[in-house]
Amino acid sequence: MTVRVVLADDHPMYRYGLAAVLQQADSVEVVASVGDGDELVRAAAEHRPDVVVTDLTMPDMDGVEATRRLLEAQPELAVLVLTMHEDDEHVFAALRAGARGYLVKGAGGVEIVSAVVAVASGDAVYGGPVARRIIGIFAEVGDEPPSVRAFPDLTPREREVLELLAVGCKNHEIARRLTLSEKTVRNHVSQVLMKLHLPDRTAAALKAREAGLGPPPTR
């Protein structure tokens, strides 16, 4: 059986090297390689791969939101996260979105190929550092930041945007603080409103303050 893979990473040279590593394996075929979450969703719909290997930090749509959308459209799809992030927030967000595997960049080629084949077969795969973080997540769940406990369905970036909304930041201020384009900030705000079922950013700011983010709500 040949495992058909779509890759997503916003660093072209890393993506090129990863594709070369995977193509050396007789059991793996890279059918598409893309640079952001929007392209990933389109490529997966077009090529119907067995596995998606994705970074988390990408422009326009991050890997967590892309994973959520991919699995809504193709529940049988296996998503393997390959990223530099191994902190609780990113790991927990990826798992909640439905990722079946999570490796940290720096993993060797043999480990990555094995992980791709394993998740395609239905297994869950976590690299050593990430496995320890997962244990920590469940052992220390009470120590999660307030934004994670209050808004578990938001991605890490969406929670950052919500926290800035809570302190009254406008889109251009959020863009400057997070080093994003205003278009990307608008997209994140729209996702926050949709996921929290709120009509506007004022309501989002109020809800965030009620959850303990930013200044207390005024009554």
Secondary structure, 3 states (H helix, E strand, C coil): CCEEEEEECCCHHHHHHHHHHHHCCCCEEEEEEECCHHHHHHHHHHHCCCEEEECCCCCCCCHHHHHHHHHHHCCCCEEEEEECCCCHHHHHHHHHHCCCEEEECCCCHHHHHHHHHHHHCCCCEECHHHHHHHHHHHHCHHHCCHHHHHCCCCCHHHHHHHHHHHCCCCHHHHHHHHCCCHHHHHHHHHHHHHHHCCCCHHHHHHHHHHCCCCCCCCC
